[in-house]
Amino acid sequence: MIPTARSSMSWLLLCAALAACGGSSQPSGNAPAAKLDACTLFTYEDAEAAAGESLATMSSALDDALGRDPSECLYNSGTETRPRILSLLIRYHRSPEAARRIQNSSRSSFNTMSGGQTREIPGLGDGALWVGGRIQQLHVVAGSRQLVITVQSPDGTDQLPKARLIAVKVLQRLKASEKKSA
């Protein structure tokens, strides 16, 4: 089921608030040009495999009018009242150091929002932070980019294993795309 424009916009605002604390989905300063499409890095097939069921892409009236923002890719396999959101948001920062600093400075806010359920996840990108609880987001720094992977489940179960699998695929595709452009 495709959510209404109102529920989609509410979800987008929630994603923006949760991924806040600096940065942007657009490059700033001397950051590299945004040439990545989140839906190329996180495909429908990836989302469907993680969800274990069929999905709908999410869009809003704003998306329909202005076009989809290539820095985000959103899927839903639930309903409006019990969504099962799977998404990737790419945020660009001026430098790898800025990306790490912003992620580290967000930890306190994320800890509060998740009821103390944040933790470092070793071995992913240049640093990864799991924000559990009701948020269910994996924040991964990859160079000057921050990848925000959301895997929410209507039943509230911890989705870190699924988010980690998505992150590994996204990082592999990101690395391959960087090799092609080099």
Secondary structure as GFF3:
##gff-version 3
##sequence-region A 1 182
A	DSSP	alpha_helix	5	18	.	.	.	ID=ss1
A	DSSP	alpha_helix	38	41	.	.	.	ID=ss2
A	DSSP	alpha_helix	44	51	.	.	.	ID=ss3
A	DSSP	beta_strand	56	57	.	.	.	ID=ss4
A	DSSP	alpha_helix	61	66	.	.	.	ID=ss5
A	DSSP	beta_strand	72	76	.	.	.	ID=ss6
A	DSSP	beta_strand	85	92	.	.	.	ID=ss7
A	DSSP	alpha_helix	96	113	.	.	.	ID=ss8
A	DSSP	beta_strand	118	120	.	.	.	ID=ss9
A	DSSP	beta_strand	128	131	.	.	.	ID=ss10
A	DSSP	beta_strand	137	142	.	.	.	ID=ss11
A	DSSP	beta_strand	145	151	.	.	.	ID=ss12
A	DSSP	alpha_helix	160	181	.	.	.	ID=ss13
###
